[in-house]
Amino acid sequence: MDTSEVRMTNLFNQLGLDSSEQGIADFIANNPLPPEVYLSDAPFWNAAQRQLLDELLKADARWAVVVDQLNEALHEPH
């Protein structure tokens, strides 16, 4: 059972990305996605990151909320 606190910083930690507030903001600002690109199909993920995102969305409703928040942030017009 995953007991990690469900937060964007912990999602970024699991993805192996800079999880600082500035690191998250920079990632979102530098990786906008067009509406037709599904989150896990984005070109900037590696295979392990894609798999993790898909698993979190399918397996655990707690994490799905945070993954969805990331999805929305990357699809917002910048």
N, C-alpha and C positions, 0 to 999 in steps of 0.2 A: 504494500500500500504506500502510495506517495504521500508523504507528510510535509512536503515543501509548502511554504506559504505561497499562495497563488497571487503573484504580482508580476508586473511587466519586467521588473529587474530580474526576478528568478527565471522567467522565460528566456530572457537574453543570456543569462548564465548558462542555462541548459543548451542554448544554441551556440555557445562558445563565442558570444559577442560581448563587446564592451557594455556593461550593464549600469554604468554611471548614468545619471540624469542627462548629462550632455551627450554621452555616447548614444543613448537611445534616441534623443532628439536629432542628432546628426544622422543616424542610420535612417530614420524616417524621412528626414529632409532630402537625403541623398539617394533614396531608392523609391521614388514614386512609381506606382503601378497604374497602368491604364485599366479602365473598368473591365475589359474582357479577359484580363490575366488573373487566374485563380492564384491565391496566395502561395500555395506550395509549388506552383509552376513557375514562380518568379525566377529569372535567370541568375540572381545573386545567391541562391541557396546551393549548398553542396548536397549530395545524396543523403547524408546522415541528417542534415537539417530538414530536408523535405520529409523524410520518414518521420522524424520527431513531430513535426507540425501535424502531419496526417494522423499519427497515433494519438496525439493530445486531443485533436478534434473528435476523433471517433471513440476514444476510450474513457474520457473523464470530463464530465460536464463542468467541473470547477475550472479546469484549464481551458476548456473551449471558450469560455467567456474572455479570457485574456488573449487568446489567439485571435478571436474575433475582433477585439479592440485593436490589435496590431494590424489586422487586415483592413479595418476601417481607416486607420491612420495612414497606411500606405496608399490607399485608394483616394484619399482626400486631395482635392486640387491644392497645389502649393503655390 
